[in-house]
Structures are given as structure tokens and as C-alpha cells.
Amino acid sequence: MKPAVLLFTLALGSVTALDFGLPWASLRPSRSRSHREEAQITSMPGYPHTPFPSRHYGGYINVDASRGRRLFYYYVESEDDSSSTPLVLWLNGGPGCSSFDGFVKEHGPFKVSFNGRPDATGELKQDIRLDDNPFSWSKSAHMLYVDSPAGVGMSYSDTRQDYVTNDTATTADLHHFLRLWLQEYPEHRETPFYVAGESYAGVFVPLLVQAVLNGNQESGRAPINIKGYLVGNPVADTELDANSVPAYLASQSLISQAMYEAALKACDGGRFHGNPSRACSEAQDAMDAAVRDINHYDTLATCYHGRNPYMVGKGPEAMDAEPQMAGVGRSAHSAGRLAARLEQHMLGHTPRCLDQREMWAFCNDERVRHAMHAAPISHIGAFDECTNGDRIEYTSEHDSMLGVHAELVRRGMRALVYSGDHDMIIPHTSTEAWTAGLGLRLERGWAPWRADGGQVGGFAVHYRGLVYATVRGAGHAVPESRPREALALFTRFVRGRGAPA
């Protein structure tokens, strides 16, 4: 992938830097209380029960005190708090997308329900309800959700220059965050540790694992007990991922065989990525138009339409009354090049077709922000799932992560790579191809795996050190569309039993 630049805006108020990362005076801790005591979350608006099924913590780790660069985390202790319970750090992708995507919509401790209707004055009234999520990943692991880099989600910096960043700086901050966080939660210094994520976290996750392994070799540093990593529908190789999209569309009958064959002919037999041919560009434009109103993130799901009420105002025109009312922005296909779609996806945007109401309502409720010790809107602006506009200038530095994956497995890491088989963004066919091409020894060939209850959850291939698994009927965010199967896959992997069989 070519180095890509992202631009975003942030309305920062004057923020006072405090040692433990709480950015406003009303939450200034007493000198006698620790970061951890201040970080504990004891209740949450909309949640009808107390206490939570397990302990929750939230707050900031200041990864650069001189610049006031803070990463926000939400930590959920596992409901199964045994000595063997692993710790998992979760990252969403983008780059520029908040890990509250995973927390709110995928595998966090709550099921978030939202009912927003304008009142007589046109003000949008939000009613949030939180219920226990029966498929929360905290049932099997301690879950640590982190917004990264600074400027994404609830994370921020006092220094505007920090919003010019890249993969290298993001990895360094995450590594530093992790080691500082473990100082505050020392009981996890020996806990089996995994890094997990999806989408562009296919870049973040392997780089962070590599940094942890390298850091463990430095003298004077306490080693982190890292065991492996898992990535879902991951960005891995720009050319391979992009070139796989048209064949996937044809296999799903989203474009006709005639259209696909014409595109193959126009694009030198399938060289879609970076092809300068005008005929190839026109063929890709035609495919792009054909899937314009399909949910690219889950081809089986509804394509929602509407506008972010926090971006365009809160009048009744901000949201429709029909089910088509949720978050859209510019399409990942907006450049008009299907093979360049992946690069547009990585440049950060408001994802088209996705229903973001629950996340907007939850993360922009000041009561929720206060409860989890996040900065208020007046200090860092309104939350959005994926940072948009002129907020961050980000350079994507890696064309391919395949060499890093091979290195990590060679260094003893266990890896689970999984794909929802109805994702148009990163088709499972691409991921199957690159995992097969790493040169790892095949231990068990393609075979169904079964979720709890005996139904086929997908198919898996076992290599030495790495498992590749599909999840039937799932999209780009597997735990959102297939939560039961995702929990089964996750649990059996992080508990050391490989992928389900």
C-alpha cells in the first residue's frame, strides 16, 4: 500500500495535565488514592443492576507526560477470574476507529439499546439501556479496550503536533501504554497475554506483538507474558486484498459473471490494484456502481442510511424514522476504484451503511463519560466511531504484513486469523490465500469447526503455530453478526485449545 495520509479536526479546550491522566478538575483524585482506585467504575447510566458481574475500570494512561498525550482504556475483569484466565488487549482499526466499536457493538460486557426521538422542540432525546451481554468476551478473558492513536475515540493530546502520526509511532505508544498499565495492574505481570483486533488492526496487532517481544529482550525490563495474537478480517497485503475483491463479488452473485469476465479482460487477467489502464478503471467503476447500495461490511446485512446527529445537529431532520436511519458517510468506494477501495478504507471515514446509533448515544452521553472517567465533550469534542475530517494526519507505512506474521510464528507466538465469509472489505479468499502462503507446516486440513450446540460455525485450517478459521454468515466484524460463534472461537483459542473442531 502506498503511504496514506489521513486528516482530521479536534476541538480541544484547555486541558490540565494530571499525573494519572484525568483531564479535568472535578475528577482530581486525592493524594491518598491510587490510579486504580480512581479508575474503578461502579455504575453506568442505563444499567439496572449493581454491582457489575465483574470489576470495571476506565481512565487515561499518559504515554508522554511532557506532551500530555493520553490513551484511554476501558478494562473489564473476567467473570471467570482464575489464575489461568488470560488478558486480552483489543484494538479496532481504521486507522482512526475507536475500540468502543468492539466494546459497544461486538463483545463488550453490555448490550446497548438506543431509542432516540426528537421532542417537541426538535431536541433529540436519548434513552440508553444496558443489559448484560451473554456473549461478552469477558466471560473468558480479562478484556482491555484501548483507543489509539491519540485523537481517536476518547484518547487525546495537549500537543497538536501529536496528531501527525504513523504506524511506528502508534505502535510505540501502545507498547509504552501496555507497560505503564501493567505497573498500575501488577497482578497481570504473569498473566497469559494476547493482543487482538480486526480490520486495520491487522497492522496494529502484529506490530505491537513484535514490539512486546523485542521489549522483553531488553535488559532491565520486566517481561510481558505474551502468548500470541488473534486478528479478524485483517488488513494484511494491499495488493492481494484489493485484487481479491472482484472475484469475491462474482462468487457471491453481487456482480454478474459477464461483468467479472469483462473486468478480468480489461485488467490484465486480474491485476486490479494500481492498474493504470483506462479500460480497467472503467471496469472497476462499473463494479463499484453495481455494489453501491450493498453493505460492504456485511453483504447479508441492511445498508442503513442517515446522518450522524452529533455532526449535523440534533433537529428532527438529523435522523429518519425508518430503520434506514443510521450512520453513513462517504463510501469506502468513493474514489471510484474498486481495487483502490482498500486504501480508501484505511484512510479513515464514517463507514457507509453501518448503524452507529447505540455507539453515538453511549459515548456522547456525558453521564456515561463521567462514569467511565473519559474527558467530556467540551474538552475533546464529540465521539465518532471513526475519526473524520481534519483531526489526524496519519501515514500508513506497511504494504504487507505477511513477513511479520511469519516472524511472529517463528518466534513462538500462537496466532488465530479468522474471517467472516460475507465481508466485502477484506474477503476471506484473500486471507485464506496469504495464510496458506506463509510456508507453515500443515497440521490439519480444511474441515468444519462447530460452535457450542453442534452447528457448523465455519471452517478451519491448522498450521504449525497458526489457525485460519472462517465464520459462516459473518461480516467484517465477526462478533457483531455471529456473537455466539465468535465467543466459541475466541474462548477455545485463548484458553489454549486451538480453534474449535
C-alpha positions, 0 to 999 in steps of 0.5 A, spaced: 500 500 500 502 506 498 503 511 504 496 514 506 495 520 509 489 521 513 486 528 516 482 530 521 479 536 526 479 536 534 476 541 538 480 541 544 479 546 550 484 547 555 486 541 558 490 540 565 495 535 565 494 530 571 499 525 573 494 519 572 491 522 566 484 525 568 483 531 564 479 535 568 478 538 575 472 535 578 475 528 577 482 530 581 483 524 585 486 525 592 493 524 594 491 518 598 488 514 592 491 510 587 490 510 579 486 504 580 482 506 585 480 512 581 479 508 575 474 503 578 467 504 575 461 502 579 455 504 575 453 506 568 447 510 566 442 505 563 444 499 567 439 496 572 443 492 576 449 493 581 454 491 582 457 489 575 458 481 574 465 483 574 470 489 576 470 495 571 475 500 570 476 506 565 481 512 565 487 515 561 494 512 561 499 518 559 504 515 554 508 522 554 507 526 560 511 532 557 506 532 551 500 530 555 498 525 550 493 520 553 490 513 551 484 511 554 482 504 556 476 501 558 478 494 562 473 489 564 475 483 569 473 476 567 467 473 570 471 467 570 477 470 574 482 464 575 489 464 575 489 461 568 484 466 565 488 470 560 488 478 558 486 480 552 488 487 549 483 489 543 484 494 538 479 496 532 482 499 526 481 504 521 486 507 522 482 512 526 476 507 529 475 507 536 475 500 540 468 502 543 466 499 536 468 492 539 466 494 546 459 497 544 457 493 538 461 486 538 463 483 545 463 488 550 460 486 557 453 490 555 448 490 550 446 497 548 439 499 546 438 506 543 431 509 542 432 516 540 426 521 538 426 528 537 421 532 542 417 537 541 422 542 540 426 538 535 431 536 541 433 529 540 432 525 546 436 519 548 434 513 552 440 508 553 439 501 556 444 496 558 443 489 559 448 484 560 451 481 554 451 473 554 456 473 549 461 478 552 468 476 551 469 477 558 466 471 560 473 468 558 478 473 558 480 479 562 478 484 556 482 491 555 479 496 550 484 501 548 483 507 543 489 509 539 492 513 536 491 519 540 485 523 537 481 517 536 475 515 540 476 518 547 484 518 547 487 525 546 493 530 546 495 537 549 500 537 543 497 538 536 503 536 533 501 529 536 496 528 531 501 527 525 502 520 526 504 513 523 504 506 524 511 506 528 509 511 532 502 508 534 505 502 535 510 505 540 505 508 544 501 502 545 507 498 547 509 504 552 501 504 554 501 496 555 507 497 560 505 503 564 498 499 565 501 493 567 505 497 573 498 500 575 495 492 574 501 488 577 497 482 578 497 481 570 505 481 570 504 473 569 498 473 566 497 469 559 497 475 554 494 476 547 493 482 543 487 482 538 483 486 533 480 486 526 480 490 520 486 495 520 488 492 526 491 487 522 497 492 522 496 494 529 496 487 532 502 484 529 506 490 530 505 491 537 506 483 538 513 484 535 514 490 539 512 486 546 517 481 544 523 485 542 521 489 549 522 483 553 529 482 550 531 488 553 535 488 559 532 491 565 525 490 563 520 486 566 517 481 561 510 481 558 507 474 558 505 474 551 502 468 548 500 470 541 495 474 537 488 473 534 486 478 528 479 478 524 478 480 517 485 483 517 488 488 513 494 484 511 497 485 503 494 491 499 495 488 493 492 481 494 486 484 498 484 489 493 485 484 487 481 479 491 475 483 491 472 482 484 472 475 484 469 475 491 463 479 488 462 474 482 462 468 487 457 471 491 452 473 485 453 481 487 456 482 480 454 478 474 459 473 471 459 477 464 461 483 468 467 479 472 469 476 465 469 483 462 473 486 468 478 480 468 479 482 460 480 489 461 485 488 467 490 484 465 487 477 467 486 480 474 491 485 476 486 490 479 490 494 484 494 500 481 492 498 474 493 504 470 489 502 464 483 506 462 479 500 460 480 497 467 478 503 471 472 503 467 471 496 469 472 497 476 467 503 476 462 499 473 463 494 479 463 499 484 456 502 481 453 495 481 455 494 489 453 501 491 447 500 495 450 493 498 453 493 505 460 492 504 461 490 511 456 485 511 453 483 504 447 479 508 446 485 512 441 492 511 445 498 508 442 503 513 442 510 511 442 517 515 446 522 518 450 522 524 446 527 529 452 529 533 455 532 526 449 535 523 445 537 529 440 534 533 433 537 529 428 532 527 431 532 520 438 529 523 435 522 523 429 518 519 424 514 522 425 508 518 430 503 520 434 506 514 436 511 519 443 510 521 450 512 520 453 513 513 458 517 510 462 517 504 463 510 501 469 506 502 468 506 494 468 513 493 474 514 489 471 510 484 476 504 484 474 498 486 481 495 487 483 502 490 477 501 495 482 498 500 486 504 501 480 508 501 478 504 507 484 505 511 484 512 510 479 513 515 471 515 514 464 514 517 463 507 514 457 507 509 451 503 511 453 501 518 448 503 524 452 507 529 446 509 533 447 505 540 455 507 539 453 515 538 448 515 544 453 511 549 459 515 548 456 522 547 452 521 553 456 525 558 453 521 564 456 515 561 463 519 560 463 521 567 462 514 569 467 511 565 472 517 567 473 519 559 474 527 558 467 530 556 465 533 550 467 540 551 474 538 552 475 533 546 469 534 542 464 529 540 465 521 539 465 518 532 466 511 531 471 513 526 475 519 526 473 524 520 475 530 517 481 534 519 483 531 526 489 526 524 494 526 519 496 519 519 501 515 514 500 508 513 507 505 512 506 497 511 504 494 504 504 487 507 504 484 513 505 477 511 513 477 513 511 479 520 506 474 521 511 469 519 516 472 524 511 472 529 510 464 528 517 463 528 518 466 534 513 462 538 507 466 538 500 462 537 496 466 532 488 465 530 486 469 523 479 468 522 474 471 517 467 472 516 465 469 509 460 475 507 465 481 508 466 485 502 472 489 505 477 484 506 474 477 503 476 471 506 479 468 499 484 473 500 486 471 507 485 464 506 490 465 500 496 469 504 495 464 510 496 458 506 502 462 503 506 463 509 510 456 508 507 453 515 507 446 516 500 443 515 497 440 521 490 439 519 486 440 513 480 444 511 474 441 515 468 444 519 469 447 526 462 447 530 460 452 535 457 450 542 450 446 540 453 442 534 452 447 528 457 448 523 460 455 525 465 455 519 471 452 517 478 451 519 485 450 517 491 448 522 498 450 521 504 449 525 503 455 530 497 458 526 489 457 525 485 460 519 478 459 521 472 462 517 465 464 520 459 462 516 454 468 515 459 473 518 461 480 516 467 484 517 466 484 524 465 477 526 462 478 533 457 483 531 453 478 526 455 471 529 456 473 537 455 466 539 460 463 534 465 468 535 465 467 543 466 459 541 472 461 537 475 466 541 474 462 548 477 455 545 483 459 542 485 463 548 484 458 553 489 454 549 485 449 545 486 451 538 480 453 534 474 449 535 473 442 531 
